[in-house]
Amino acid sequence: MNNTYPRPRTQAERGLPASRRRFLAALGTATAGVPLLAACGTDAGGPAASDHRGSMGDALPRVRVSQEASPGHEVKRTSFPITAVGLTWTGSPRGVRLRLFDRSGKPGAWQNVTAGCPCGKDTETLRAKSTTPPNRALVPAHGSYGYQLDVDAGVKVIEAIAIDAGHLGRKRRTAPSGTPSKSAPATAPGASGSAVAFPPPGLVLRADWGADEAKRLTADGRESSPTRFTRVQAITVHHTATPVDDPDPAATVRAIYEQHAVSNDWGDIGYNFLIDRQGVIYEGRYSGTDGIPAHNADGEVVTGFHTFGFNPGNIGIALLGDLGKQKPSSRMRDSLVRLTASLAARHELDPLAGVTYLSPTSGKTTDGPALGGHRDWTSTECPGSAAYLDLPDVRERAAQLTR
Ligand SMILES: [Zn+2]
C-alpha cells in the first residue's frame, strides 16, 4: 500500500534514553526509518529486558514492541507473543480489518477493528495534518505471533505496533487512601478518613502497574512532554474500547501507556486514571513524586491527553473495556463513584452541575458538565452508550457522597 503520510519518528529520533538508542543502533535500525519488526523483541533477553533495568530495576515487566511505520497488507510476524496490536489510521473509523496468526503461522478469522476513544494532545502536530485526531485502536492479540491488515479504499494506516506488555512478577502495592496534600487544609473535603478520601483505597500507583518511567524521558533525561498543572474545571469519563473480559487489565494499561507515550509520541499515558472491571483504579499520567496521583502540591491537576481541545484542568478517567453495549460492572461503577466523589470534593465541584470551561490556552469558553462523558465535549461514541447512560446515576451517587 502506498502511504503518502509522513512516517512516525523512530524511537531514536524521538530521543528516547541513550540505552535504547544504543541498542537500536547496534541493530542497524536506529536511523533506517524502516519497520522494526525484524529487529525488535528477541525472545532471549530482548531490548526491554536490558533497557528497563536502568530505570526501575528487575521489578518492571518485560515489555517488547515491534513498530511498523506505513504498514501494508503483508503478514507481519513477531518473535514474541503479542498482547495487543496498536493501530493509527485516517479515513473511515470502521475501515480496517485485522487477522492474527498463531505461533505456527495459522491465521485466525478476519475481525473488524473499531476505533477507540479519540483522545489527543492539544498541542499535537497531527501526522495526518488534520484538525481532528486520527483513528486509533488497541486490538487484543491473545498471545498471537503475527498480524495482517486489510483496509477499505480511502483508509491510510499510519502506524502499527505489536506490543508484548509482559507480566508483573511481584505483589501489587497500592496507595494509602487520604494521602495528605501539602496544600489541603486540615478540614478540606477528601481528608483522610472521610467518605471521599483521596486517593480512594486500593489505587494502584504507576510503579505498581509497571510504568517504565524511561519512556517519558528524552535522551538527556528531560520529560518529553513536560508536566503542566492547572486548576480543575471538569471531570470526563472515557472508555478504552478494549475487551470487557480482560484477563490482565494491568497489561492492558501498560499497552495503552506504550501506545500513548511512545507510538503516539505524547510522552505519557493520556488519562489521569483508569478503572478495570473489578473496580481497581490505576494511576495514569505522571504528576510528580509527592505521592498524590494526578496533582501537584498546590492541588492543581496535571494536564492529560484525553479530550482533544479541553485537556487542561479536565481530569480524564478511562473505564477499561468496550462499553458501547455492555454496562460497567457494579464494581467498576462503584469505583467510578468513589473516585469522582473524592475528586469533586477535593476541587469543590458539584457532580450534578454544569460548568463553563475556560481554555487556558485559547481563552475560549465552552459549556459542559462538571462530571461528563467524552461525547459531551466532542463528536465521539466515547465513553460508549452503555457507560454514558450510567452517568446520571454516577453523578447522583457521587453528589450524595460529597454532601
Ligand atoms: Zn474518550
Boltz pocket constraint, residues with backbone or C-beta under 6 A from the ligand:
constraints:
  - pocket:
      binder: B
      contacts: [[A, 117], [A, 118], [A, 119], [A, 237], [A, 238], [A, 239], [A, 306], [A, 374], [A, 382], [A, 383]]
      max_distance: 6.0
